[in-house]
Amino acid sequence: MAVHTCAACRSVLFGCDFVEHGAGEMDRALLFHTRGLCQAPLEREVLAALPDAGPSASGRGVGSELRPDGVAPLLFLARAGNEEGALRALSRCVPADVRARDRFGVCALHHASHHGHTTLVRALLAARADAGARTADSVHAHVGGRTALHLAAANAPGRAAAEIVSALLAAGADASAEDADGATAAELAARRGAGAAGSALAQLLGGVPDDERLALPAAVAPALERACARDRQLARLDVSSRPLLSRVHVLPAVWDGAQCARVRECALEVARARGWQSARHAHHPTVDVPLWRAPAAHAIATCTLNEVVLPRMAELFGLDARSLRAREAFVVLYSADGAGSRAGLELHRDGTLLSANVLLNERDDGGGDGDGGDARGVGSGMIDGFEGGGTYFADDDRTVKARPGDFVLHCGQLLHGAAPVLRGRRLVLVFFIDELDEHESPW
């Protein structure tokens, strides 16, 4: 059997998983892993960036450093299972990072409880971590509504599980809290199938519950949980009864030429230093750079998103602005010459309810929706202008050709694609935006 192993994190791809796939498919899968999924290089980078001392006098500690998903080093290292690194980050972070969560509502305490990191759990609780914080359903079909108690009961190994559960209960965690499937931490402990150990953990949490799901074979309950989580994800993205989401809106001139140029050139600087990546999305890959890699551009975009774009989205689409949160942002390169890039993007639907994009460089074809042409002083700078392009929407059979600085707002579930660039290169900043549910209250 052919086996390929990631040299950084030792993840393995087996040849049997790629039977009947085209030649080179396994190599491309490994490349996708090393460029987009493998956390080992980033983990080393985060550790190297940690300061020798605690938060600075300005009150901004290591938590102000951006990482993937916009998370701070404490959360990133806890998620990676690096207890020693997370403890080091905890001693140097600002207080807000202790309770910070990622886009799925998961905080450092959730990860520490899941991994069975007793020392980190106790340190986080001493730093006033929220023992009642709940997760959300994730795109990987992880069940939402779970507290650190749920995760410790379901996943923490051996003696660590009991120690962490005791520490969480002493910190005020609610043993009666139910996840999105209606399961308590005691039920999850009883499902572990660890005999007396599982039963003892359930007793510690208030007793073994009388639930018919406990009679299911060990492999069935997790599969059922994943199926229910996927169903909730699909229901959250069902827009058939929300007519306002069928419309496409353009916010004109949100950014001026200087802002477009600043974000554009920050992205190009990252691309020169690290290269363009194509491992962000498995099904409809774009050639892009993540915005978090360019802190100055990220700060500009975050300010605009929070102060202008999300409030306008809420107003135009009939949503609660407090329920909207950016999942990710990235700068995409479309190029007519095909040199390591793509001219356009096929029709697709996004994995989020909402999307937004803003053009960062000038057209050369005189296009652009609205009045006033393209005279915004954006300038091509280090990238050429282009002809063609735009965002195509299949339902309306319409291509929106926005001007630099215009924000195009639309539902991610509309069938859409990127119209091909006919000449030159087109640079676009894209945002994916989630609507939070009851377990994902803004933090």
Secondary structure, DSSP 8 states (H G I E B T S, - for coil): --EEE-TTT--EEEGGGGTTS-TTHHHHHHHHIIIII--HHHHHHHHHHS-SSSS-TTS--GGGS--GGG--HHHHHHHTT-HHHHHHHHTTS-THHHH-B-TTS-BHHHHHHHHT-HHHHHHHHHTT--TT------TT---SS--HHHHHHHHS-HHHHHHHHHHHHHTT--TT---TTS--HHHHHHHT--THHHHHHHHHTT-----GGGGS-TTHHHHHHHHHHHHHHHHHT--TT-GGGG--EEETTSS-HHHHHHHHHHHHHHHHHH--B--S-SSS---EEEGGG-HHHHHHHHHHIIIIIHHHHHHHHT--GGGEEEEEEEEEEEETT-SSSBS-EEEE--SSSEEEEEE-S-BSSS--SSSSTT-S----TTS--EEE--EEETTTTEEE---TT-EEEEETTS-EEE--EEEEEEEEEEEEEEE--TT----
